[in-house]
Amino acid sequence: VSTQSTWVPPKAPQNPISLATGRPIDLGHTTATSQPTLASPFAPGNFQHPTEPGLKYAHGTTTMAFVFQGGVIVAVDSRASMGSYIGSGTVQKVIEINKHLLGTMAGGAADCSFWERNLTRQCRLFELENGNRISVAAASRLLANVMYQYRGRGLSMGTMVAGFDTKGPQVYYVDNDATRLKADVGFSVGSGSTFAYGVFDTGYKYDLTVEEAIDLGRRSIFHATHRDAYSGGYINVYHIKQDGWVKISRDDCFDLYKRYTADGSLVLERPQ
């Protein structure tokens, strides 16, 4: 006895629904005559508040990098926020490009993370092609060149590239407009940078010891987390030396608050 199965034609693929218009997005499964042309899924209207298109969410962070006689100190917080909403308190805002280079994140977390990891790939390719590691200036130039190609595309980046090469310790600032600046002393980037600069300018000198420089970087970021609502979480500190970077510490800003008030270095009330 033989059986004969009935052939069922496959169903046409279903098009996704646009969040902006509520209508299906044509991905080529249907013909132009059977369905009207729809806006691109990457249209600006798809990335705006549905009822308040002019609303711009505030970004927040505090990052710092500076040079001294012992190398480079990099200190950052770990809070990711969108307006008053705290998305994460444990963001890794230091991108470890290679053993001698570090990058910092400020602005859009996705933009900074992706393009600095892309810089990691570019730096590795440079080493394979040339037989020696890339300089800090060249690495920052690679990132600035990419940013130049994407100017006006809506990226949000305020990054630093810090490292130690044959010319000594160096820090460069690169942003989404392809602005590239070399630091004589250092930079602080983010919504809490004004508070960090206040502490940093008070205690900085080029001949700081390693311990003094680490404490200065940590305190600068701590005071930013204390005064800036968009900065907080953990304070990560790195030291870049001639033979590479070392992660020094990862401290909860609330633990540092207790430590600094206990030793008298942070006074927030009058004595009774």
Secondary structure, DSSP 8 states (H G I E B T S, - for coil): ----------------B-TTTSSB---SSS-TTTS-----TTSGGGGS-SS-TT--------EEEEEETTEEEEEE---EEETTEEEES----EEEEETTEEEE--B-HHHHHHHHHHHHHHHHHHHHHHSS---HHHHHHHHHHHHHHTTTS---BEEEEEEEETTEEEEEEEETT--EEE-SSEEEESTTHHHHHHHHHHH--TT--HHHHHHHHHHHHHHHHHH-TT--SEEEEEEEETTEEEEEEEEEHHHHHHHHHHTTSS--S---
